[in-house]
């Protein structure tokens, strides 16, 4: 029996116009080229085409949460349980243009959850938060170019465009200032992509979140911009250990992001913003341990390969194991 809470949430999130708009948009994405460097990875044509095809048998609520500088839509996919909502979880990927492995894992989670919805969980998946940056990388691959791409259409690093802990206090900022840079906006939320994510988080008040990145092999938790521990350190560690257990041998490590190195701080991240503003138990997951292979110099020179291992499948599986545990806690 559907609870009134679940029914209300489903009606609030459902958008027939957005669903029809997404399905029409997905059919217009150009087919991918033959690009050797992207072997084992899906271009947008295949990612969103597969999602659209799966919706025929496994309905999901689609929402356009915003649009980029270049007018590309940012899509969020919502799964709402029939019964009482026990927790809300947000998973998003593709903040950084070159980090395609993050989009693969988010898409795998969405497709799996559409087939087998997590009981009691309202799940939102944003497979690609930075479609403008992604489009630049796809164009590079078509042209056989290797360029370092991190930001959006305005070359802003969305990972530094949020409001919490934008001010750098560590003495190391005078020695290695690049580590402490934020987006150009004085207060943060200067870009349409970060604004869209914030508006969604404000509306839904998620209990947990995972921002998928590459590379490193860590489950990072707040704070990223301060050395101090959060008051919820024990719960962050518990959730991190749960994800470690789900991966088994050689699992990623759980760590506070600001303690990655004694000199390191990350100012204005989505991690600190979601926790500091909305109380969300947010993780920044650095998927894989890089695609660089010491005995293959070609991988040293290819930025795409820095972040995306040649054989994507085992890394997709490991990432999915971890995020699934955070969503389902089973």
C-alpha positions as CSV (number, residue, x, y, z in Angstrom):
1,X,0.0,0.0,0.0
2,X,1.4,3.4,-0.9
3,X,1.8,5.8,2.0
4,X,0.6,9.3,1.7
5,X,4.2,10.5,2.2
6,X,5.4,8.4,-0.6
7,X,2.5,9.3,-2.9
8,X,3.0,13.1,-2.2
9,X,6.7,12.8,-3.0
10,X,6.0,10.9,-6.2
11,X,3.5,13.4,-7.4
12,X,5.9,16.3,-6.5
13,X,8.8,14.8,-8.4
14,X,6.9,13.4,-11.4
15,X,7.1,15.5,-14.5
16,X,5.5,14.2,-17.7
17,X,6.8,17.2,-19.6
18,X,10.3,16.6,-18.4
19,X,10.1,12.9,-19.2
20,X,8.9,13.6,-22.8
21,X,11.5,16.3,-23.1
22,X,14.3,14.0,-22.0
23,X,13.2,11.2,-24.3
24,X,13.1,13.5,-27.3
25,X,16.4,15.1,-26.3
26,X,18.1,11.7,-25.9
27,X,17.3,10.7,-29.5
28,X,19.0,13.9,-30.8
29,X,22.4,13.3,-29.3
30,X,24.9,12.7,-32.1
31,X,26.3,9.2,-32.4
32,X,29.8,8.8,-31.0
33,X,32.8,8.6,-33.2
34,X,35.4,5.8,-33.3
35,X,37.8,7.1,-30.6
36,X,40.4,4.6,-29.5
37,X,41.2,6.4,-26.3
38,X,37.5,6.2,-25.1
39,X,37.2,2.4,-25.7
40,X,35.2,0.8,-22.9
41,X,33.5,4.1,-22.1
42,X,30.1,5.4,-23.3
43,X,29.7,8.8,-25.0
44,X,26.6,10.8,-24.0
45,X,24.7,9.2,-27.0
46,X,25.1,5.8,-25.4
47,X,24.7,6.8,-21.8
48,X,21.4,8.7,-22.1
49,X,20.2,6.4,-24.9
50,X,20.5,3.4,-22.6
51,X,18.6,5.3,-19.9
52,X,15.9,6.3,-22.2
53,X,15.5,2.8,-23.5
54,X,15.3,1.4,-20.0
55,X,12.6,3.8,-19.1
56,X,10.2,1.8,-21.4
57,X,10.2,-1.1,-19.0
58,X,11.3,0.6,-15.7
59,X,9.6,4.0,-15.3
60,X,11.6,6.7,-13.5
61,X,10.7,10.3,-12.7
62,X,12.8,12.7,-14.8
63,X,13.5,16.3,-13.9
64,X,15.4,19.0,-15.7
65,X,17.0,20.7,-12.7
66,X,18.8,23.4,-14.7
67,X,20.6,24.3,-17.9
68,X,24.2,25.2,-18.6
69,X,25.8,28.3,-20.0
70,X,25.5,26.7,-23.5
71,X,21.9,25.6,-22.9
72,X,22.4,21.9,-22.3
73,X,19.9,20.4,-19.8
74,X,21.0,18.9,-16.5
75,X,18.9,15.8,-15.8
76,X,18.0,14.3,-12.5
77,X,16.3,10.9,-12.2
78,X,14.2,10.2,-9.1
79,X,13.1,6.8,-7.7
80,X,10.5,7.1,-5.0
81,X,9.4,4.1,-2.9
82,X,5.8,3.0,-2.7
83,X,5.9,2.9,1.1
84,X,7.3,5.2,3.7
85,X,10.5,7.0,2.9
86,X,13.2,6.0,5.3
87,X,16.0,8.2,3.8
88,X,16.8,10.3,0.8
89,X,20.0,9.7,-1.1
90,X,21.6,11.8,-3.8
91,X,24.3,10.5,-6.2
92,X,25.8,12.8,-8.8
93,X,28.7,12.5,-11.2
94,X,30.6,14.2,-14.0
95,X,31.5,17.5,-12.2
96,X,34.9,17.3,-13.8
97,X,34.9,17.0,-17.6
98,X,37.6,14.3,-17.9
99,X,36.3,12.0,-15.2
100,X,34.1,9.7,-17.3
101,X,34.4,6.7,-14.9
102,X,32.2,8.7,-12.5
103,X,29.4,8.9,-15.1
104,X,29.7,5.2,-15.8
105,X,29.2,4.3,-12.1
106,X,26.3,6.7,-11.6
107,X,24.6,5.4,-14.7
108,X,25.1,1.8,-13.6
109,X,23.6,2.7,-10.2
110,X,20.6,4.3,-11.9
111,X,19.9,1.4,-14.3
112,X,20.3,-1.2,-11.5
113,X,18.0,0.8,-9.2
114,X,15.4,1.2,-12.0
115,X,15.3,-2.6,-12.3
116,X,15.3,-3.2,-8.5
117,X,14.4,0.0,-6.6
118,X,16.0,0.3,-3.1
119,X,13.2,-0.2,-0.6
120,X,12.5,2.7,1.6
121,X,14.9,5.0,-0.2
122,X,14.1,8.0,-2.3
123,X,17.1,8.0,-4.7
124,X,18.1,10.8,-7.0
125,X,20.8,10.2,-9.6
126,X,22.4,12.9,-11.7
127,X,24.6,11.1,-14.2
128,X,26.2,14.2,-15.6
129,X,26.3,17.6,-13.8
130,X,28.8,19.2,-16.2
131,X,27.5,18.5,-19.8
132,X,29.3,21.5,-21.3
133,X,32.7,20.3,-20.1
134,X,31.9,16.7,-21.2
135,X,31.0,18.0,-24.7
136,X,34.4,19.6,-24.9
137,X,36.1,16.3,-24.1
138,X,34.0,14.4,-26.6
139,X,35.0,17.0,-29.2
140,X,38.7,16.5,-28.3
141,X,38.3,12.8,-28.8
142,X,36.7,13.3,-32.1
143,X,39.6,15.4,-33.2
144,X,42.3,13.2,-31.7
145,X,43.4,16.0,-29.3
146,X,44.5,15.6,-25.8
147,X,43.6,18.5,-23.6
148,X,43.3,18.9,-19.9
149,X,39.6,19.6,-19.1
150,X,38.3,20.2,-15.6
151,X,35.8,23.0,-15.6
152,X,32.5,23.9,-17.3
153,X,32.0,26.1,-20.4
154,X,33.4,29.1,-18.5
155,X,36.4,27.0,-17.3
156,X,35.2,27.2,-13.8
157,X,36.0,24.3,-11.5
158,X,32.5,23.4,-10.1
159,X,34.2,21.5,-7.3
160,X,35.2,24.9,-5.9
161,X,32.0,26.8,-6.5
162,X,30.1,26.3,-3.3
163,X,29.5,28.5,-0.2
164,X,31.0,26.7,2.8
165,X,34.6,27.2,3.8
166,X,35.6,29.3,0.8
167,X,38.1,31.2,3.0
168,X,41.5,29.6,3.2
169,X,43.1,29.8,6.7
170,X,46.0,27.3,6.4
171,X,49.4,28.8,6.4
172,X,50.3,26.7,3.4
173,X,48.0,28.9,1.2
174,X,51.0,31.3,0.8
175,X,53.3,28.5,-0.4
176,X,51.0,26.5,-2.7
177,X,48.1,29.0,-3.5
178,X,46.7,26.8,-6.3
179,X,45.4,24.3,-3.8
180,X,43.3,27.0,-2.1
181,X,41.7,28.6,-5.2
182,X,38.0,28.9,-5.4
183,X,35.6,29.9,-8.2
184,X,35.5,33.5,-9.3
185,X,32.2,34.3,-7.5
186,X,32.9,35.9,-4.2
187,X,30.1,33.9,-2.4
188,X,30.1,30.7,-4.5
189,X,27.3,29.3,-6.5
190,X,28.3,31.4,-9.4
191,X,27.6,28.8,-12.1
192,X,24.3,27.3,-13.3
193,X,25.4,23.8,-12.6
194,X,26.3,24.4,-8.9
195,X,23.1,26.5,-8.6
196,X,21.0,23.6,-9.9
197,X,22.6,21.2,-7.5
198,X,22.1,23.5,-4.5
199,X,18.4,24.2,-5.4
200,X,17.7,20.5,-5.6
201,X,19.5,19.8,-2.3
202,X,17.6,22.7,-0.6
203,X,14.3,21.3,-1.7
204,X,14.9,17.7,-1.0
205,X,17.1,17.8,2.2
206,X,18.9,14.6,1.4
207,X,20.2,12.4,4.3
208,X,23.2,11.1,2.3
209,X,25.0,12.0,-0.8
210,X,27.9,10.8,-3.0
211,X,29.8,13.0,-5.4
212,X,31.6,10.7,-7.8
213,X,35.1,11.7,-9.0
214,X,38.4,10.2,-10.1
215,X,41.0,9.2,-9.2
216,X,42.5,8.2,-5.9
217,X,40.7,5.3,-4.3
218,X,39.2,7.2,-1.3
219,X,35.9,7.7,0.5
220,X,36.4,11.3,1.5
221,X,34.1,13.0,4.0
222,X,34.0,16.6,5.5
223,X,35.6,18.8,6.3
224,X,37.5,19.5,3.1
225,X,38.3,23.2,3.9
226,X,39.1,22.8,7.6
227,X,41.5,20.6,9.6
228,X,38.9,20.2,12.4
229,X,36.7,17.2,12.7
230,X,32.9,17.4,12.2
231,X,30.7,16.6,15.1
232,X,29.5,13.6,13.1
233,X,32.9,12.1,12.6
234,X,31.8,8.7,14.0
235,X,28.9,8.4,11.6
236,X,31.0,9.4,8.6
237,X,33.5,6.7,9.6
238,X,30.8,4.1,10.0
239,X,29.3,4.8,6.6
240,X,32.8,4.8,5.1
241,X,33.7,1.5,6.6
242,X,30.4,0.1,5.3
243,X,31.4,1.1,1.8
244,X,34.9,-0.4,2.4
245,X,33.3,-3.7,3.5
246,X,31.1,-3.7,0.4
247,X,34.2,-3.6,-1.8
248,X,36.1,-6.3,0.1
249,X,39.8,-6.7,-0.5
250,X,41.9,-3.7,-1.5
251,X,38.9,-1.4,-0.8
252,X,39.2,2.4,-1.0
253,X,40.1,4.1,2.3
254,X,37.9,6.3,4.4
255,X,39.4,9.7,5.2
256,X,38.6,13.3,6.0
257,X,39.4,15.2,2.8
258,X,41.4,18.0,4.5
259,X,43.6,15.3,6.0
260,X,44.7,13.8,2.7
261,X,47.9,15.6,3.3
262,X,49.0,18.0,6.1
263,X,49.2,20.9,3.6
264,X,46.0,20.1,1.7
265,X,42.7,21.9,1.9
266,X,39.9,22.1,-0.7
267,X,37.9,25.3,-0.3
268,X,34.3,25.7,-1.4
269,X,33.6,22.1,-2.3
270,X,30.2,20.4,-2.7
271,X,31.2,18.1,0.1
272,X,31.4,20.8,2.8
273,X,28.4,22.7,1.2
274,X,26.0,19.7,1.4
275,X,27.0,18.8,5.0
276,X,27.5,22.4,6.3
277,X,24.3,23.8,4.8
278,X,21.9,20.9,4.8
279,X,23.3,18.4,7.3
280,X,23.7,15.8,4.5
281,X,26.2,13.0,5.2
282,X,28.1,13.7,2.0
283,X,31.0,11.8,0.5
284,X,33.3,12.6,-2.3
285,X,34.3,9.3,-3.8
286,X,37.6,9.2,-5.8
287,X,37.0,6.2,-8.0
288,X,39.9,4.1,-9.2
289,X,43.6,4.6,-8.6
290,X,44.2,6.2,-12.0
291,X,44.5,4.8,-15.5
292,X,48.2,5.6,-15.7
293,X,50.3,2.5,-16.3
294,X,54.1,2.9,-15.6
295,X,55.1,0.6,-18.4
296,X,52.9,2.3,-21.0
297,X,54.3,5.8,-21.6
298,X,51.2,6.6,-23.8
299,X,49.1,6.7,-20.7
300,X,51.4,9.3,-19.2
301,X,50.7,11.7,-22.0
302,X,47.0,11.2,-22.3
303,X,44.9,13.2,-19.9
304,X,41.8,11.1,-20.5
305,X,43.8,8.1,-19.3
306,X,44.9,9.7,-16.1
307,X,41.4,9.5,-14.8
308,X,39.9,6.6,-16.7
309,X,41.5,3.1,-16.6
310,X,41.6,1.2,-19.9
311,X,39.5,-1.6,-18.6
312,X,36.5,0.2,-17.1
313,X,34.4,-2.8,-16.0
314,X,36.2,-3.8,-12.8
315,X,36.3,-0.2,-11.7
316,X,32.7,0.3,-12.5
317,X,31.8,-2.8,-10.4
318,X,33.9,-1.6,-7.4
319,X,32.4,1.8,-7.5
320,X,28.9,0.4,-7.8
321,X,29.5,-1.9,-4.8
322,X,30.4,1.1,-2.6
323,X,27.6,3.4,-3.7
324,X,25.0,0.7,-3.6
325,X,26.0,0.1,0.1
326,X,25.6,3.8,0.9
327,X,22.1,3.8,-0.8
328,X,20.8,0.6,0.5
329,X,22.8,-0.1,3.6
330,X,22.4,-3.9,3.1
